[in-house]
């Protein structure tokens, strides 16, 4: 792990530590960075799914599901 000297807003850091239950400043900063990266990855994944949906990539699957539901309902 790298050691980096940065200036942080003490009030914001204290609030973040309190909200996340972090015992140390290191824990608070590392948790915040991990959560940011995870959130950015989720947004990117959602964007890719939206783009696929707009291209119609899921239309065939929807049609197959609808057909299977209709056939399942037949006596």
PyMOL Python script that loads the backbone (N, CA, C, O; Angstrom):
from pymol import cmd

cmd.read_pdbstr("""\
ATOM      1  N   UNK A   1       0.848  -1.166   0.000  1.00  0.00           N
ATOM      2  CA  UNK A   1       0.000   0.000   0.000  1.00  0.00           C
ATOM      3  C   UNK A   1       0.898   1.235   0.000  1.00  0.00           C
ATOM      4  O   UNK A   1       1.913   1.277   0.695  1.00  0.00           O
ATOM      5  N   UNK A   2       0.522   2.216  -0.770  1.00  0.00           N
ATOM      6  CA  UNK A   2       1.299   3.443  -0.880  1.00  0.00           C
ATOM      7  C   UNK A   2       0.984   4.389   0.275  1.00  0.00           C
ATOM      8  O   UNK A   2      -0.139   4.430   0.776  1.00  0.00           O
ATOM      9  N   UNK A   3       1.980   5.135   0.679  1.00  0.00           N
ATOM     10  CA  UNK A   3       1.782   6.189   1.662  1.00  0.00           C
ATOM     11  C   UNK A   3       1.743   7.499   0.897  1.00  0.00           C
ATOM     12  O   UNK A   3       2.689   7.847   0.191  1.00  0.00           O
ATOM     13  N   UNK A   4       0.635   8.224   1.043  1.00  0.00           N
ATOM     14  CA  UNK A   4       0.423   9.462   0.311  1.00  0.00           C
ATOM     15  C   UNK A   4      -0.001  10.545   1.291  1.00  0.00           C
ATOM     16  O   UNK A   4      -0.884  10.333   2.121  1.00  0.00           O
ATOM     17  N   UNK A   5       0.618  11.678   1.192  1.00  0.00           N
ATOM     18  CA  UNK A   5       0.247  12.800   2.051  1.00  0.00           C
ATOM     19  C   UNK A   5      -0.753  13.668   1.284  1.00  0.00           C
ATOM     20  O   UNK A   5      -0.459  14.167   0.198  1.00  0.00           O
ATOM     21  N   UNK A   6      -1.948  13.836   1.877  1.00  0.00           N
ATOM     22  CA  UNK A   6      -2.964  14.690   1.260  1.00  0.00           C
ATOM     23  C   UNK A   6      -3.605  15.552   2.340  1.00  0.00           C
ATOM     24  O   UNK A   6      -3.640  15.183   3.514  1.00  0.00           O
ATOM     25  N   UNK A   7      -4.103  16.691   1.926  1.00  0.00           N
ATOM     26  CA  UNK A   7      -4.844  17.563   2.835  1.00  0.00           C
ATOM     27  C   UNK A   7      -6.326  17.210   2.730  1.00  0.00           C
ATOM     28  O   UNK A   7      -6.889  17.143   1.638  1.00  0.00           O
ATOM     29  N   UNK A   8      -6.944  16.985   3.888  1.00  0.00           N
ATOM     30  CA  UNK A   8      -8.352  16.613   3.926  1.00  0.00           C
ATOM     31  C   UNK A   8      -9.121  17.610   4.775  1.00  0.00           C
ATOM     32  O   UNK A   8      -8.576  18.180   5.720  1.00  0.00           O
ATOM     33  N   UNK A   9     -10.365  17.814   4.444  1.00  0.00           N
ATOM     34  CA  UNK A   9     -11.259  18.648   5.242  1.00  0.00           C
ATOM     35  C   UNK A   9     -11.583  17.859   6.511  1.00  0.00           C
ATOM     36  O   UNK A   9     -12.265  16.836   6.449  1.00  0.00           O
ATOM     37  N   UNK A  10     -11.102  18.329   7.654  1.00  0.00           N
ATOM     38  CA  UNK A  10     -11.280  17.591   8.908  1.00  0.00           C
ATOM     39  C   UNK A  10     -12.739  17.388   9.272  1.00  0.00           C
ATOM     40  O   UNK A  10     -13.111  16.322   9.764  1.00  0.00           O
ATOM     41  N   UNK A  11     -13.581  18.405   9.035  1.00  0.00           N
ATOM     42  CA  UNK A  11     -15.000  18.269   9.376  1.00  0.00           C
ATOM     43  C   UNK A  11     -15.672  17.193   8.530  1.00  0.00           C
ATOM     44  O   UNK A  11     -16.455  16.391   9.039  1.00  0.00           O
ATOM     45  N   UNK A  12     -15.362  17.182   7.245  1.00  0.00           N
ATOM     46  CA  UNK A  12     -15.949  16.180   6.347  1.00  0.00           C
ATOM     47  C   UNK A  12     -15.421  14.793   6.698  1.00  0.00           C
ATOM     48  O   UNK A  12     -16.179  13.822   6.700  1.00  0.00           O
ATOM     49  N   UNK A  13     -14.139  14.695   6.991  1.00  0.00           N
ATOM     50  CA  UNK A  13     -13.559  13.405   7.359  1.00  0.00           C
ATOM     51  C   UNK A  13     -14.179  12.882   8.645  1.00  0.00           C
ATOM     52  O   UNK A  13     -14.512  11.700   8.738  1.00  0.00           O
ATOM     53  N   UNK A  14     -14.338  13.754   9.642  1.00  0.00           N
ATOM     54  CA  UNK A  14     -14.975  13.329  10.895  1.00  0.00           C
ATOM     55  C   UNK A  14     -16.407  12.838  10.648  1.00  0.00           C
ATOM     56  O   UNK A  14     -16.831  11.822  11.200  1.00  0.00           O
ATOM     57  N   UNK A  15     -17.136  13.570   9.817  1.00  0.00           N
ATOM     58  CA  UNK A  15     -18.515  13.173   9.496  1.00  0.00           C
ATOM     59  C   UNK A  15     -18.539  11.828   8.774  1.00  0.00           C
ATOM     60  O   UNK A  15     -19.368  10.972   9.083  1.00  0.00           O
ATOM     61  N   UNK A  16     -17.642  11.640   7.821  1.00  0.00           N
ATOM     62  CA  UNK A  16     -17.566  10.365   7.091  1.00  0.00           C
ATOM     63  C   UNK A  16     -17.234   9.221   8.039  1.00  0.00           C
ATOM     64  O   UNK A  16     -17.834   8.149   7.962  1.00  0.00           O
ATOM     65  N   UNK A  17     -16.284   9.450   8.923  1.00  0.00           N
ATOM     66  CA  UNK A  17     -15.913   8.402   9.880  1.00  0.00           C
ATOM     67  C   UNK A  17     -17.096   8.035  10.762  1.00  0.00           C
ATOM     68  O   UNK A  17     -17.336   6.859  11.034  1.00  0.00           O
ATOM     69  N   UNK A  18     -17.830   9.039  11.203  1.00  0.00           N
ATOM     70  CA  UNK A  18     -18.994   8.785  12.049  1.00  0.00           C
ATOM     71  C   UNK A  18     -20.063   8.003  11.290  1.00  0.00           C
ATOM     72  O   UNK A  18     -20.614   7.032  11.808  1.00  0.00           O
ATOM     73  N   UNK A  19     -20.354   8.433  10.051  1.00  0.00           N
ATOM     74  CA  UNK A  19     -21.404   7.791   9.267  1.00  0.00           C
ATOM     75  C   UNK A  19     -21.080   6.347   8.905  1.00  0.00           C
ATOM     76  O   UNK A  19     -21.961   5.487   8.903  1.00  0.00           O
ATOM     77  N   UNK A  20     -19.810   6.086   8.600  1.00  0.00           N
ATOM     78  CA  UNK A  20     -19.455   4.721   8.192  1.00  0.00           C
ATOM     79  C   UNK A  20     -18.944   3.863   9.342  1.00  0.00           C
ATOM     80  O   UNK A  20     -18.692   2.670   9.173  1.00  0.00           O
ATOM     81  N   UNK A  21     -18.796   4.471  10.497  1.00  0.00           N
ATOM     82  CA  UNK A  21     -18.321   3.715  11.651  1.00  0.00           C
ATOM     83  C   UNK A  21     -16.847   3.373  11.565  1.00  0.00           C
ATOM     84  O   UNK A  21     -16.403   2.382  12.146  1.00  0.00           O
ATOM     85  N   UNK A  22     -16.088   4.182  10.847  1.00  0.00           N
ATOM     86  CA  UNK A  22     -14.654   3.926  10.684  1.00  0.00           C
ATOM     87  C   UNK A  22     -13.913   4.318  11.956  1.00  0.00           C
ATOM     88  O   UNK A  22     -14.214   5.341  12.572  1.00  0.00           O
ATOM     89  N   UNK A  23     -12.951   3.502  12.340  1.00  0.00           N
ATOM     90  CA  UNK A  23     -12.171   3.765  13.543  1.00  0.00           C
ATOM     91  C   UNK A  23     -10.965   4.659  13.256  1.00  0.00           C
ATOM     92  O   UNK A  23     -10.457   5.334  14.151  1.00  0.00           O
ATOM     93  N   UNK A  24     -10.513   4.659  12.005  1.00  0.00           N
ATOM     94  CA  UNK A  24      -9.331   5.446  11.666  1.00  0.00           C
ATOM     95  C   UNK A  24      -9.578   6.246  10.389  1.00  0.00           C
ATOM     96  O   UNK A  24     -10.485   5.954   9.610  1.00  0.00           O
ATOM     97  N   UNK A  25      -8.741   7.262  10.203  1.00  0.00           N
ATOM     98  CA  UNK A  25      -8.823   8.057   8.979  1.00  0.00           C
ATOM     99  C   UNK A  25      -8.492   7.201   7.766  1.00  0.00           C
ATOM    100  O   UNK A  25      -9.136   7.310   6.722  1.00  0.00           O
ATOM    101  N   UNK A  26      -7.484   6.350   7.910  1.00  0.00           N
ATOM    102  CA  UNK A  26      -7.122   5.448   6.800  1.00  0.00           C
ATOM    103  C   UNK A  26      -8.305   4.592   6.387  1.00  0.00           C
ATOM    104  O   UNK A  26      -8.593   4.445   5.200  1.00  0.00           O
ATOM    105  N   UNK A  27      -8.988   4.029   7.376  1.00  0.00           N
ATOM    106  CA  UNK A  27     -10.146   3.175   7.087  1.00  0.00           C
ATOM    107  C   UNK A  27     -11.232   3.970   6.364  1.00  0.00           C
ATOM    108  O   UNK A  27     -11.834   3.476   5.410  1.00  0.00           O
ATOM    109  N   UNK A  28     -11.478   5.182   6.811  1.00  0.00           N
ATOM    110  CA  UNK A  28     -12.513   6.010   6.196  1.00  0.00           C
ATOM    111  C   UNK A  28     -12.177   6.330   4.745  1.00  0.00           C
ATOM    112  O   UNK A  28     -13.026   6.195   3.864  1.00  0.00           O
ATOM    113  N   UNK A  29     -10.954   6.749   4.498  1.00  0.00           N
ATOM    114  CA  UNK A  29     -10.549   7.110   3.135  1.00  0.00           C
ATOM    115  C   UNK A  29     -10.554   5.890   2.228  1.00  0.00           C
ATOM    116  O   UNK A  29     -11.067   5.956   1.111  1.00  0.00           O
ATOM    117  N   UNK A  30      -9.996   4.784   2.686  1.00  0.00           N
ATOM    118  CA  UNK A  30      -9.967   3.579   1.854  1.00  0.00           C
ATOM    119  C   UNK A  30     -11.363   3.040   1.584  1.00  0.00           C
ATOM    120  O   UNK A  30     -11.640   2.588   0.473  1.00  0.00           O
ATOM    121  N   UNK A  31     -12.246   3.077   2.573  1.00  0.00           N
ATOM    122  CA  UNK A  31     -13.629   2.642   2.368  1.00  0.00           C
ATOM    123  C   UNK A  31     -14.321   3.534   1.357  1.00  0.00           C
ATOM    124  O   UNK A  31     -15.008   3.047   0.460  1.00  0.00           O
ATOM    125  N   UNK A  32     -14.142   4.841   1.498  1.00  0.00           N
ATOM    126  CA  UNK A  32     -14.773   5.779   0.563  1.00  0.00           C
ATOM    127  C   UNK A  32     -14.278   5.547  -0.862  1.00  0.00           C
ATOM    128  O   UNK A  32     -15.071   5.582  -1.802  1.00  0.00           O
ATOM    129  N   UNK A  33     -12.993   5.314  -1.031  1.00  0.00           N
ATOM    130  CA  UNK A  33     -12.445   5.065  -2.366  1.00  0.00           C
ATOM    131  C   UNK A  33     -12.993   3.765  -2.952  1.00  0.00           C
ATOM    132  O   UNK A  33     -13.368   3.721  -4.124  1.00  0.00           O
ATOM    133  N   UNK A  34     -13.039   2.712  -2.141  1.00  0.00           N
ATOM    134  CA  UNK A  34     -13.581   1.425  -2.621  1.00  0.00           C
ATOM    135  C   UNK A  34     -15.044   1.578  -3.039  1.00  0.00           C
ATOM    136  O   UNK A  34     -15.448   1.088  -4.094  1.00  0.00           O
ATOM    137  N   UNK A  35     -15.832   2.258  -2.208  1.00  0.00           N
ATOM    138  CA  UNK A  35     -17.250   2.441  -2.519  1.00  0.00           C
ATOM    139  C   UNK A  35     -17.439   3.278  -3.779  1.00  0.00           C
ATOM    140  O   UNK A  35     -18.346   3.014  -4.569  1.00  0.00           O
ATOM    141  N   UNK A  36     -16.598   4.273  -3.968  1.00  0.00           N
ATOM    142  CA  UNK A  36     -16.685   5.088  -5.177  1.00  0.00           C
ATOM    143  C   UNK A  36     -16.407   4.245  -6.423  1.00  0.00           C
ATOM    144  O   UNK A  36     -17.131   4.332  -7.415  1.00  0.00           O
ATOM    145  N   UNK A  37     -15.364   3.437  -6.361  1.00  0.00           N
ATOM    146  CA  UNK A  37     -15.014   2.584  -7.505  1.00  0.00           C
ATOM    147  C   UNK A  37     -16.144   1.597  -7.790  1.00  0.00           C
ATOM    148  O   UNK A  37     -16.510   1.396  -8.948  1.00  0.00           O
ATOM    149  N   UNK A  38     -16.696   0.985  -6.755  1.00  0.00           N
ATOM    150  CA  UNK A  38     -17.807   0.045  -6.944  1.00  0.00           C
ATOM    151  C   UNK A  38     -19.010   0.730  -7.571  1.00  0.00           C
ATOM    152  O   UNK A  38     -19.633   0.180  -8.479  1.00  0.00           O
ATOM    153  N   UNK A  39     -19.341   1.924  -7.095  1.00  0.00           N
ATOM    154  CA  UNK A  39     -20.478   2.670  -7.644  1.00  0.00           C
ATOM    155  C   UNK A  39     -20.228   3.029  -9.107  1.00  0.00           C
ATOM    156  O   UNK A  39     -21.130   2.908  -9.937  1.00  0.00           O
ATOM    157  N   UNK A  40     -19.015   3.468  -9.429  1.00  0.00           N
ATOM    158  CA  UNK A  40     -18.693   3.821 -10.816  1.00  0.00           C
ATOM    159  C   UNK A  40     -18.798   2.592 -11.724  1.00  0.00           C
ATOM    160  O   UNK A  40     -19.260   2.698 -12.860  1.00  0.00           O
ATOM    161  N   UNK A  41     -18.374   1.441 -11.231  1.00  0.00           N
ATOM    162  CA  UNK A  41     -18.488   0.203 -12.025  1.00  0.00           C
ATOM    163  C   UNK A  41     -19.944  -0.181 -12.239  1.00  0.00           C
ATOM    164  O   UNK A  41     -20.313  -0.630 -13.324  1.00  0.00           O
ATOM    165  N   UNK A  42     -20.781  -0.006 -11.204  1.00  0.00           N
ATOM    166  CA  UNK A  42     -22.217  -0.318 -11.357  1.00  0.00           C
ATOM    167  C   UNK A  42     -22.872   0.606 -12.373  1.00  0.00           C
ATOM    168  O   UNK A  42     -23.684   0.162 -13.185  1.00  0.00           O
ATOM    169  N   UNK A  43     -22.528   1.871 -12.333  1.00  0.00           N
ATOM    170  CA  UNK A  43     -23.089   2.820 -13.295  1.00  0.00           C
ATOM    171  C   UNK A  43     -22.664   2.442 -14.709  1.00  0.00           C
ATOM    172  O   UNK A  43     -23.481   2.474 -15.629  1.00  0.00           O
ATOM    173  N   UNK A  44     -21.396   2.086 -14.890  1.00  0.00           N
ATOM    174  CA  UNK A  44     -20.909   1.681 -16.217  1.00  0.00           C
ATOM    175  C   UNK A  44     -21.630   0.426 -16.698  1.00  0.00           C
ATOM    176  O   UNK A  44     -21.996   0.332 -17.870  1.00  0.00           O
ATOM    177  N   UNK A  45     -21.837  -0.538 -15.802  1.00  0.00           N
ATOM    178  CA  UNK A  45     -22.542  -1.771 -16.181  1.00  0.00           C
ATOM    179  C   UNK A  45     -23.993  -1.475 -16.552  1.00  0.00           C
ATOM    180  O   UNK A  45     -24.514  -2.028 -17.521  1.00  0.00           O
ATOM    181  N   UNK A  46     -24.640  -0.606 -15.787  1.00  0.00           N
ATOM    182  CA  UNK A  46     -26.027  -0.242 -16.098  1.00  0.00           C
ATOM    183  C   UNK A  46     -26.113   0.476 -17.438  1.00  0.00           C
ATOM    184  O   UNK A  46     -27.059   0.267 -18.197  1.00  0.00           O
ATOM    185  N   UNK A  47     -25.142   1.310 -17.725  1.00  0.00           N
ATOM    186  CA  UNK A  47     -25.111   2.019 -19.004  1.00  0.00           C
ATOM    187  C   UNK A  47     -24.958   1.032 -20.156  1.00  0.00           C
ATOM    188  O   UNK A  47     -25.616   1.163 -21.187  1.00  0.00           O
ATOM    189  N   UNK A  48     -24.085   0.043 -19.973  1.00  0.00           N
ATOM    190  CA  UNK A  48     -23.909  -0.973 -21.028  1.00  0.00           C
ATOM    191  C   UNK A  48     -25.197  -1.765 -21.242  1.00  0.00           C
ATOM    192  O   UNK A  48     -25.557  -2.058 -22.382  1.00  0.00           O
ATOM    193  N   UNK A  49     -25.895  -2.115 -20.159  1.00  0.00           N
ATOM    194  CA  UNK A  49     -27.170  -2.830 -20.302  1.00  0.00           C
ATOM    195  C   UNK A  49     -28.203  -1.973 -21.014  1.00  0.00           C
ATOM    196  O   UNK A  49     -28.937  -2.468 -21.870  1.00  0.00           O
ATOM    197  N   UNK A  50     -28.267  -0.702 -20.671  1.00  0.00           N
ATOM    198  CA  UNK A  50     -29.198   0.210 -21.333  1.00  0.00           C
ATOM    199  C   UNK A  50     -28.906   0.280 -22.826  1.00  0.00           C
ATOM    200  O   UNK A  50     -29.822   0.216 -23.645  1.00  0.00           O
ATOM    201  N   UNK A  51     -27.645   0.410 -23.177  1.00  0.00           N
ATOM    202  CA  UNK A  51     -27.266   0.481 -24.590  1.00  0.00           C
ATOM    203  C   UNK A  51     -27.647  -0.803 -25.330  1.00  0.00           C
ATOM    204  O   UNK A  51     -28.117  -0.754 -26.467  1.00  0.00           O
ATOM    205  N   UNK A  52     -27.440  -1.954 -24.677  1.00  0.00           N
ATOM    206  CA  UNK A  52     -27.821  -3.224 -25.304  1.00  0.00           C
ATOM    207  C   UNK A  52     -29.332  -3.290 -25.495  1.00  0.00           C
ATOM    208  O   UNK A  52     -29.812  -3.750 -26.531  1.00  0.00           O
ATOM    209  N   UNK A  53     -30.074  -2.832 -24.500  1.00  0.00           N
ATOM    210  CA  UNK A  53     -31.530  -2.824 -24.614  1.00  0.00           C
ATOM    211  C   UNK A  53     -31.998  -1.914 -25.734  1.00  0.00           C
ATOM    212  O   UNK A  53     -32.916  -2.259 -26.477  1.00  0.00           O
ATOM    213  N   UNK A  54     -31.370  -0.753 -25.858  1.00  0.00           N
ATOM    214  CA  UNK A  54     -31.742   0.182 -26.921  1.00  0.00           C
ATOM    215  C   UNK A  54     -31.409  -0.383 -28.304  1.00  0.00           C
ATOM    216  O   UNK A  54     -32.077  -0.054 -29.284  1.00  0.00           O
ATOM    217  N   UNK A  55     -30.386  -1.228 -28.387  1.00  0.00           N
ATOM    218  CA  UNK A  55     -30.043  -1.865 -29.665  1.00  0.00           C
ATOM    219  C   UNK A  55     -30.970  -3.036 -29.977  1.00  0.00           C
ATOM    220  O   UNK A  55     -30.992  -3.524 -31.107  1.00  0.00           O
ATOM    221  N   UNK A  56     -31.733  -3.488 -28.985  1.00  0.00           N
ATOM    222  CA  UNK A  56     -32.644  -4.605 -29.213  1.00  0.00           C
ATOM    223  C   UNK A  56     -32.025  -5.955 -28.910  1.00  0.00           C
ATOM    224  O   UNK A  56     -32.564  -6.986 -29.311  1.00  0.00           O
ATOM    225  N   UNK A  57     -30.902  -5.966 -28.208  1.00  0.00           N
ATOM    226  CA  UNK A  57     -30.215  -7.227 -27.914  1.00  0.00           C
ATOM    227  C   UNK A  57     -31.057  -8.198 -27.096  1.00  0.00           C
ATOM    228  O   UNK A  57     -30.795  -9.401 -27.122  1.00  0.00           O
ATOM    229  N   UNK A  58     -32.055  -7.713 -26.373  1.00  0.00           N
ATOM    230  CA  UNK A  58     -32.843  -8.581 -25.506  1.00  0.00           C
ATOM    231  C   UNK A  58     -34.217  -8.922 -26.085  1.00  0.00           C
ATOM    232  O   UNK A  58     -34.992  -9.645 -25.459  1.00  0.00           O
ATOM    233  N   UNK A  59     -34.517  -8.408 -27.270  1.00  0.00           N
ATOM    234  CA  UNK A  59     -35.837  -8.628 -27.861  1.00  0.00           C
ATOM    235  C   UNK A  59     -36.120 -10.111 -28.099  1.00  0.00           C
ATOM    236  O   UNK A  59     -37.229 -10.575 -27.837  1.00  0.00           O
ATOM    237  N   UNK A  60     -35.140 -10.850 -28.589  1.00  0.00           N
ATOM    238  CA  UNK A  60     -35.337 -12.278 -28.862  1.00  0.00           C
ATOM    239  C   UNK A  60     -35.605 -13.040 -27.563  1.00  0.00           C
ATOM    240  O   UNK A  60     -36.440 -13.945 -27.539  1.00  0.00           O
ATOM    241  N   UNK A  61     -34.916 -12.688 -26.505  1.00  0.00           N
ATOM    242  CA  UNK A  61     -35.121 -13.359 -25.221  1.00  0.00           C
ATOM    243  C   UNK A  61     -36.519 -13.067 -24.690  1.00  0.00           C
ATOM    244  O   UNK A  61     -37.165 -13.949 -24.125  1.00  0.00           O
ATOM    245  N   UNK A  62     -36.986 -11.845 -24.865  1.00  0.00           N
ATOM    246  CA  UNK A  62     -38.332 -11.491 -24.405  1.00  0.00           C
ATOM    247  C   UNK A  62     -39.383 -12.283 -25.180  1.00  0.00           C
ATOM    248  O   UNK A  62     -40.352 -12.770 -24.598  1.00  0.00           O
ATOM    249  N   UNK A  63     -39.193 -12.409 -26.477  1.00  0.00           N
ATOM    250  CA  UNK A  63     -40.124 -13.188 -27.296  1.00  0.00           C
ATOM    251  C   UNK A  63     -40.147 -14.647 -26.896  1.00  0.00           C
ATOM    252  O   UNK A  63     -41.214 -15.257 -26.832  1.00  0.00           O
ATOM    253  N   UNK A  64     -38.984 -15.213 -26.627  1.00  0.00           N
ATOM    254  CA  UNK A  64     -38.904 -16.613 -26.203  1.00  0.00           C
ATOM    255  C   UNK A  64     -39.592 -16.812 -24.853  1.00  0.00           C
ATOM    256  O   UNK A  64     -40.270 -17.818 -24.643  1.00  0.00           O
ATOM    257  N   UNK A  65     -39.422 -15.868 -23.949  1.00  0.00           N
ATOM    258  CA  UNK A  65     -40.062 -15.960 -22.630  1.00  0.00           C
ATOM    259  C   UNK A  65     -41.576 -15.889 -22.773  1.00  0.00           C
ATOM    260  O   UNK A  65     -42.299 -16.655 -22.137  1.00  0.00           O
ATOM    261  N   UNK A  66     -42.052 -14.982 -23.596  1.00  0.00           N
ATOM    262  CA  UNK A  66     -43.502 -14.851 -23.802  1.00  0.00           C
ATOM    263  C   UNK A  66     -44.083 -16.120 -24.410  1.00  0.00           C
ATOM    264  O   UNK A  66     -45.158 -16.562 -24.006  1.00  0.00           O
ATOM    265  N   UNK A  67     -43.392 -16.704 -25.368  1.00  0.00           N
ATOM    266  CA  UNK A  67     -43.849 -17.954 -25.982  1.00  0.00           C
ATOM    267  C   UNK A  67     -43.888 -19.072 -24.958  1.00  0.00           C
ATOM    268  O   UNK A  67     -44.852 -19.836 -24.912  1.00  0.00           O
ATOM    269  N   UNK A  68     -42.861 -19.176 -24.144  1.00  0.00           N
ATOM    270  CA  UNK A  68     -42.813 -20.223 -23.123  1.00  0.00           C
ATOM    271  C   UNK A  68     -43.944 -20.050 -22.102  1.00  0.00           C
ATOM    272  O   UNK A  68     -44.526 -21.039 -21.657  1.00  0.00           O
ATOM    273  N   UNK A  69     -44.254 -18.830 -21.734  1.00  0.00           N
ATOM    274  CA  UNK A  69     -45.362 -18.585 -20.799  1.00  0.00           C
ATOM    275  C   UNK A  69     -46.698 -18.991 -21.400  1.00  0.00           C
ATOM    276  O   UNK A  69     -47.536 -19.582 -20.719  1.00  0.00           O
ATOM    277  N   UNK A  70     -46.902 -18.670 -22.694  1.00  0.00           N
ATOM    278  CA  UNK A  70     -48.158 -19.049 -23.358  1.00  0.00           C
ATOM    279  C   UNK A  70     -48.291 -20.570 -23.434  1.00  0.00           C
ATOM    280  O   UNK A  70     -49.367 -21.116 -23.190  1.00  0.00           O
ATOM    281  N   UNK A  71     -47.211 -21.241 -23.767  1.00  0.00           N
ATOM    282  CA  UNK A  71     -47.272 -22.700 -23.876  1.00  0.00           C
ATOM    283  C   UNK A  71     -47.473 -23.355 -22.517  1.00  0.00           C
ATOM    284  O   UNK A  71     -48.125 -24.394 -22.420  1.00  0.00           O
ATOM    285  N   UNK A  72     -46.928 -22.766 -21.485  1.00  0.00           N
ATOM    286  CA  UNK A  72     -47.080 -23.299 -20.145  1.00  0.00           C
ATOM    287  C   UNK A  72     -48.517 -23.199 -19.639  1.00  0.00           C
ATOM    288  O   UNK A  72     -48.952 -24.020 -18.832  1.00  0.00           O
ATOM    289  N   UNK A  73     -49.245 -22.200 -20.109  1.00  0.00           N
ATOM    290  CA  UNK A  73     -50.628 -21.972 -19.664  1.00  0.00           C
ATOM    291  C   UNK A  73     -51.608 -22.900 -20.366  1.00  0.00           C
ATOM    292  O   UNK A  73     -52.721 -23.094 -19.878  1.00  0.00           O
ATOM    293  N   UNK A  74     -51.225 -23.474 -21.490  1.00  0.00           N
ATOM    294  CA  UNK A  74     -52.143 -24.366 -22.225  1.00  0.00           C
ATOM    295  C   UNK A  74     -52.426 -25.617 -21.403  1.00  0.00           C
ATOM    296  O   UNK A  74     -51.521 -26.179 -20.785  1.00  0.00           O
ATOM    297  N   UNK A  75     -53.684 -26.051 -21.396  1.00  0.00           N
ATOM    298  CA  UNK A  75     -54.036 -27.273 -20.632  1.00  0.00           C
ATOM    299  C   UNK A  75     -53.525 -28.528 -21.278  1.00  0.00           C
ATOM    300  O   UNK A  75     -53.741 -29.622 -20.757  1.00  0.00           O
TER     301      UNK A  75
END
""", "prot")
cmd.dss("prot")
cmd.show_as("cartoon", "prot")
cmd.util.cbc("prot")
cmd.orient("prot")
